[in-house]
Amino acid sequence: MVTVSIILVNYNGGEVVIDCLHSLQATLQTISHEVIVVDNASTDRSADRVEKLFPEVQLLRQSQNRGFGTGNNLGASQAKGEFLLLLNTDTLLTSDILPHLVNVMQQDPTIGIIGPQLLNPDGGLQLSTAPEISIWGECQALKQNLDYRSPHHRFWQQFAEVQEVDIVIGAALFIRKCLFEALTGFDEAFFMYFEESDLCQRVRARGWKVIYDPSVAVIHLGGYSVNKVGDRLRFEYRRSQLHYYQKHRPLWEQVVLRFYLVTKFACSSLCSSQSVNLKVLRLVLD
């Protein structure tokens, strides 16, 4: 019987997905689990390498890249575990995190999602949580990011204890499979970005807790997929942001967001290619 299904969505991740799978192989020794890799039409032969080096992994090849959420939904549809651990391919495990995560879920039936602590490769703390997405939440997130970057701020103390949060970052997300299925998984309208925010929002709306637990940690290299497809993902970020606001926020916040984005891109046209700015502006003004 499988207790945990670990799902990775791969897109041209040959430089990282193999290391991630090696880390799973080396650390996960106690809880019964399966590993599912969904390949989103990679062109770097990374899927072939996964198939050759890890024959025990269930590899699901897709004919096109339909995004992070859709890939995870496909993996979850084939999963046999009671729990799902959704991992980015640019993550590394250095210890067996499954016994703790499973135990916490089993001890508290009100918890729907757990996010572990995310670390940089040098052991430094990454932002592992985020405030609820809203105009006020944007301001809180900006402050949180400034605190994180400040060498004088005692940032570690904020994330030293288990706490209930609004959102856990989707690089590593542990969820009950029955809950994931009840929510019909990720909203596939999000190609990438905001899908975990939307999922956490829907989980909390049903009365479940979203928990950040620093008792276990995952190394997250960060930014790998973004660097692979740069301009498109910058566009997708804004498209997903607008979709989230339309789905969860009142009309006045949607108007404020659009005004802010028009102003931002009008004032920063030199920061990226003009074509990307025009695409985003058309999206915002639509």
N, C-alpha and C positions, 0 to 999 in steps of 0.2 A: 504493500500500500504506500502511495506517495503522499507525503505530508506537505511538501513545498514544491511548487513549480517555479523555476527561475526562468524569466523571459528576457531575452536581449533582442533588440531590433538593430540590425546591422545595415549600414549603407556605406560601402567603400571603406570599411573600418579595418582593413588588413593590418594596419600598424598597431592597432590597439585591441581588437577583439580576441586575438590569439592569446595575448597576455592576460586579458580578463578571464578567459576560459581556463588558462593554466592556474590562475589564482584560485578559482573555484575548485578546481581539481585538487589543489594542494591543501586547502583549508577546510572544506566541508566534509566532515568525517562521521557525524553522529546522527543527524536527522535525515530520514529518507527523503530524497529529492530527485527531481528530473531537471534537465536543462533544455530549453527550447530556444533556438536562434531563428528569428524571422529575418530573412535577407530581402531587403527592398531593392531588388534588381541591381545589385552592385556590379560594377564593371572592372573591379581590380582583382578579381579571382579570389577574394577573401572567402566567399562561400565555399569554393573548392578546397581551400586550405582547412576550413572548419570541418568539412566532411572527411578529409583525409586524416587529420590529426586527432579528431574527437569523434570517432564513429558512434559513441554512446549518446551523443547530442542529437536531439531531434531537430533537423534542419528543414525549415519551410521556405522554399524559394518563391519569390513573387516576380511577376513579369513586369511590374512597374513600381516605382516608388510612390506610395500613396500616403506616406507620412508616418510619424512616430506613433500616434494614437491608434491608427488603423492597424499598424503592424503588431502592436501590443494586443489589440482586440483579437487578431487572428491567433496569436500565440495562446491567449487565454482560452480561446474556443477549443484548443487541443489539449489544454492542461488537465491533469488528473489530480493535482494536489488540492488540499483543503485551503492552503494559503498560496498567494502569488507574491513573488519577489521580483519587481520590475527593476532591472538594472540597465543603465547606459553601458555601451560597450567600452567607454573610456573610464571604467571604474576598476579598482583592484581591491580584493579582499586580502587582509593580512591575518585574519583570525576567523574562527568559525562563529559567525553571527547568528546562525539559525536557531540554536537552542534557546537563546535569550529571547529572540523575537517571538518564537512560537509560545514560549512560556508566558510572556506578557499578555499575548492575545488570549491564551487559554485561562489566565487568571482573572482577566477583566473583560467580560462579554460586551461592554459598552464601547470598547475601542474598535474602530473600523480600519484606521490606517496608522502605521508607525513609520517615521522617518528616522534613520540613524544619523549620527554625526558625519558630516562630510569634511574630509581633510585634503589639503594640498599634498603633493608628493613629498614636500619637505616636512610634513607634519603640522603645518599651520592650519588654522581653522578656516573653513569656507562658510559662507552663508548657507545654512541648512534649512532655514524656514523663511517665510515671508508673511507680512500682514495681509489681511483680506484685500482683494483687488477692489479699489474704489478711488475716488479723487483724494480722500483723506489717506487711504492706504498708500497711494503713490507718494504722498509727502512723508509718511512714516518710512516707506522703503528707501527713499532718498536719504533720510536721516540715518537709517540703519547702515546704508552703504558708506556714508561719510564716516560714521563711527568705526566701521570695519577697516577703513583705510587710514584712520588716524593712528599714529604710533603711540599716542598718549592715552588713548581710550582703553579701558579695561574690558575689551570686547569679550574675552573668554568667559567672564563671569555671567554674562547674559545667557550663555548656552551650556552651563555646567551642570544643570539639573534637568530631570525629566519634567516636561511641561506640556500642557495642552496648547495647541497653536492653531492658526487659521489655515496655513498652507505649509506642507513640507516639499522641498525641492525634489523634482521627479527623477533625479539621477539615481536614487535608490529609494524605492517605495514599497512597503510591505502591506498587503491588504488581504482581507478575507475574500476568498474566491466567490462565495455566495453573495457577498455585498457587491463585488465587481459585476457579477452577472445581473443582480437586481437593478443596477444602474445602467445596464446595457453597455458597460465599459466606458471607454473614452468617447467623447463627442468627436466624431470623425470629421467634423467641419473645421477642427483645428488641425492644420497640416503639421505644425510644430510651434511650440510655445503656448503657454496658458492652458494646455490640456490638463496638467496636474492641478492647476488652480481651480479649474472648472470641476474636476473630479472631487477635490477636497471640499469645495463649496456644496456640491450635491450630497456628499457624505454627511457633512455637518447639518444640512437642511433636513436630513432624515433622522437626526438625533444621535448620530454616532460621533465619537471623539476622534480627533486627529492629534496624534501624540508625537512629539520630538523626544527621542531617547538617546542621550550621548553615551550610554553604557556600551554601545557597540558603534564602530566607526567603519567607514568605507573611504578609500582614497579615490578622489575624482580628479582626473587630469583636466577636464573642463575645456569647452570651446572647440573640441575636435570636429564635431559635425558642422558647426557653424563655419569654421575655416574652409571646409570642403566645398560648400556651396554658397558662400558669402552673400552676394547681393540678393539672391532669391530669399534667403532666410531673413534678411533684414526687412524685406517686403512682407514676408509671412508673419513676422513679429507684429507689425502694425495691423495686418489683416486680422490676426487672431485676437489682438487687443480690442479692436472694434467689435468683433463678434462676441467677445466676453461681455463687454459693456452692454451690448444690445440684449444679451441673454439674461443678465443678472442685475444691472444697475438702472436707476430711474432715468427718465428722459433728460432731465436737466444735467445729469452727470455725463450723459452721452454728448450733449451739446458742448459742455465745457471741454471734454476730451478732444472733440473735433477742432474746436477753436485753438486749443493748446497745440495740437499737432500741426495745424496750418501755420500757426505762428512759428513753431519750432523749425519746420522745414523751409519756410520762407527765409528765415534768418540764418540758416546753416547750410545753404546750398553748396558751399565750397567744401563741406566736410565729406561728401561722397559724390558719386557720379550724378550728373544732372538728370540722366534718364531714370535712375532709381528714385530721386526726389519727385520727379513728375509723376511716376507711377503711384507713389504713396499719396501725393496730393490729390490725384484723381480718385484714389480709393477713399480718402477722407471726405472728399467733397461729394461723393456719389450719394 
